[in-house]
Amino acid sequence: MSKKPGGRFRGGGQSQRDRWFGLEAEDDFDAFRRWWHRVGKDEAGGRDLDSTEQARAEYGAWVTSGRNRVRS
C-alpha cells in the first residue's frame, strides 16, 4: 500500500501520493475520494488506483451503486 517494494514508507501526505487520473474534475469527487479510502480501496484488494481505466471503472461502479456516502 504505502510502502515501496523495498519495504520503506513513501514520504509526503496521502493527498500528495494519491493519483486520481482526472477524477478531480467530477462534481462529486470529494464524496468519491472519501468512499474510496474508507470502503472501495479495501474491496479492490487494498491497492491504489493504477490507471485511468481502473479509476474510471471504480468511479463508474460507485455511481452505479447509488453514490454511496460515508461519514467524514
Backbone as CSV, one residue per row, in Angstrom:
resi,resn,N_x,N_y,N_z,CA_x,CA_y,CA_z,C_x,C_y,C_z
1,MET,0.830,-1.180,0.000,0.000,0.000,0.000,0.874,1.243,0.000
2,SER,1.257,1.683,1.160,2.032,2.915,1.196,3.528,2.643,1.228
3,LYS,3.893,1.387,1.050,5.313,1.059,1.095,5.865,0.897,-0.319
4,LYS,7.106,1.243,-0.464,7.808,0.946,-1.705,8.154,-0.543,-1.693
5,PRO,8.474,-1.128,-2.839,8.821,-2.548,-2.857,9.944,-2.925,-1.896
6,GLY,10.829,-2.004,-1.596,11.925,-2.288,-0.682,11.518,-2.293,0.778
7,GLY,10.251,-2.007,1.091,9.762,-2.043,2.456,9.796,-0.720,3.183
8,ARG,10.192,0.361,2.516,10.249,1.673,3.166,9.009,2.466,2.813
9,PHE,8.507,3.233,3.776,7.343,4.066,3.523,7.699,5.231,2.610
10,ARG,6.767,5.575,1.735,6.961,6.734,0.872,6.743,7.996,1.693
11,GLY,7.374,9.072,1.309,7.235,10.327,2.028,6.013,11.098,1.589
12,GLY,5.711,12.163,2.304,4.601,13.033,1.956,3.288,12.531,2.517
13,GLY,2.306,13.406,2.461,0.980,13.053,2.938,0.211,12.257,1.910
14,GLN,-0.873,11.667,2.348,-1.693,10.848,1.464,-2.148,11.629,0.247
15,SER,-2.559,12.864,0.440,-3.056,13.662,-0.675,-1.958,13.964,-1.694
16,GLN,-0.711,13.936,-1.278,0.397,14.155,-2.198,0.727,12.896,-2.985
17,ARG,0.446,11.724,-2.420,0.797,10.457,-3.061,-0.278,9.955,-3.998
18,ASP,-1.533,10.187,-3.681,-2.634,9.636,-4.468,-2.673,10.212,-5.873
19,ARG,-3.003,9.363,-6.815,-3.209,9.783,-8.202,-4.652,9.481,-8.540
20,TRP,-5.348,10.453,-9.097,-6.779,10.309,-9.362,-7.112,10.255,-10.846
21,PHE,-6.150,10.435,-11.725,-6.317,10.253,-13.161,-7.479,11.055,-13.729
22,GLY,-7.630,12.296,-13.274,-8.636,13.191,-13.823,-9.981,13.179,-13.121
23,LEU,-10.172,12.319,-12.138,-11.458,12.270,-11.440,-11.708,13.521,-10.607
24,GLU,-10.653,14.295,-10.341,-10.800,15.512,-9.538,-11.761,16.497,-10.178
25,ALA,-11.980,16.391,-11.478,-12.854,17.315,-12.204,-14.332,16.994,-11.999
26,GLU,-14.656,15.821,-11.469,-16.056,15.437,-11.250,-16.645,16.249,-10.095
27,ASP,-17.931,16.602,-10.232,-18.595,17.416,-9.211,-18.622,16.742,-7.845
28,ASP,-18.752,15.421,-7.824,-18.867,14.693,-6.558,-17.570,13.976,-6.181
29,PHE,-16.445,14.516,-6.632,-15.150,13.884,-6.381,-14.852,13.733,-4.892
30,ASP,-15.150,14.745,-4.089,-14.850,14.667,-2.652,-15.558,13.483,-2.003
31,ALA,-16.823,13.239,-2.376,-17.568,12.106,-1.832,-16.964,10.788,-2.316
32,PHE,-16.577,10.736,-3.590,-15.957,9.519,-4.115,-14.634,9.256,-3.414
33,ARG,-13.801,10.263,-3.254,-12.498,10.096,-2.605,-12.680,9.565,-1.179
34,ARG,-13.618,10.133,-0.454,-13.889,9.676,0.914,-14.326,8.204,0.900
35,TRP,-15.263,7.868,-0.015,-15.741,6.491,-0.121,-14.596,5.555,-0.513
36,TRP,-13.761,5.968,-1.477,-12.661,5.115,-1.940,-11.728,4.765,-0.789
37,HIS,-11.362,5.757,0.022,-10.425,5.498,1.105,-11.038,4.691,2.238
38,ARG,-12.330,4.795,2.444,-12.953,4.097,3.570,-13.571,2.755,3.202
39,VAL,-13.960,2.564,1.939,-14.665,1.340,1.551,-14.067,0.711,0.286
40,GLY,-14.050,1.462,-0.792,-13.699,0.925,-2.098,-12.315,0.336,-2.201
41,LYS,-11.345,0.982,-1.602,-9.959,0.511,-1.698,-9.820,-0.886,-1.089
42,ASP,-10.443,-1.119,0.056,-10.401,-2.450,0.672,-11.089,-3.478,-0.216
43,GLU,-12.221,-3.108,-0.805,-12.946,-4.015,-1.688,-12.137,-4.340,-2.940
44,ALA,-11.253,-3.440,-3.348,-10.433,-3.640,-4.547,-9.091,-4.289,-4.219
45,GLY,-8.938,-4.809,-3.032,-7.708,-5.503,-2.672,-6.688,-4.652,-1.954
46,GLY,-7.038,-3.410,-1.609,-6.160,-2.566,-0.821,-5.119,-1.794,-1.602
47,ARG,-5.156,-1.865,-2.910,-4.166,-1.161,-3.724,-4.701,0.176,-4.200
48,ASP,-3.784,1.099,-4.476,-4.162,2.400,-5.033,-4.629,2.233,-6.473
49,LEU,-5.264,3.251,-7.000,-5.657,3.248,-8.406,-4.398,3.271,-9.263
50,ASP,-4.325,2.358,-10.225,-3.106,2.201,-11.019,-3.184,2.799,-12.412
51,SER,-4.399,3.057,-12.900,-4.523,3.526,-14.281,-5.797,4.338,-14.450
52,THR,-5.855,5.058,-15.552,-7.058,5.825,-15.872,-8.246,4.892,-16.021
53,GLU,-8.041,3.754,-16.668,-9.126,2.798,-16.875,-9.669,2.273,-15.552
54,GLN,-8.789,1.928,-14.637,-9.226,1.441,-13.336,-9.952,2.542,-12.570
55,ALA,-9.422,3.760,-12.614,-10.057,4.877,-11.913,-11.467,5.111,-12.446
56,ARG,-11.621,5.135,-13.773,-12.947,5.337,-14.379,-13.885,4.182,-14.042
57,ALA,-13.368,2.956,-14.030,-14.194,1.795,-13.701,-14.682,1.860,-12.256
58,GLU,-13.797,2.196,-11.338,-14.187,2.291,-9.923,-15.183,3.426,-9.708
59,TYR,-14.936,4.551,-10.360,-15.856,5.679,-10.241,-17.214,5.300,-10.828
60,GLY,-17.217,4.655,-11.987,-18.464,4.221,-12.613,-19.242,3.254,-11.748
61,ALA,-18.539,2.316,-11.114,-19.196,1.362,-10.216,-19.794,2.087,-9.015
62,TRP,-19.082,3.080,-8.511,-19.587,3.856,-7.377,-20.847,4.621,-7.771
63,VAL,-20.855,5.229,-8.949,-22.026,5.965,-9.436,-23.200,5.004,-9.620
64,THR,-22.946,3.843,-10.237,-23.993,2.860,-10.486,-24.592,2.343,-9.182
65,SER,-23.774,2.241,-8.143,-24.254,1.725,-6.853,-25.063,2.763,-6.073
66,GLY,-25.211,3.956,-6.630,-26.019,4.973,-5.962,-25.215,6.020,-5.240
67,ARG,-23.938,6.130,-5.580,-23.052,7.138,-4.957,-23.074,7.034,-3.431
68,ASN,-22.800,5.823,-2.966,-22.791,5.579,-1.530,-21.925,6.594,-0.818
69,ARG,-22.430,7.141,0.245,-21.690,8.145,1.027,-21.274,7.529,2.348
70,VAL,-20.148,7.977,2.835,-19.650,7.529,4.138,-19.458,8.752,5.023
71,ARG,-19.403,8.499,6.308,-19.201,9.602,7.243,-17.836,10.210,7.078
72,SER,-17.754,11.491,7.375,-16.472,12.198,7.264,-15.503,11.774,8.311
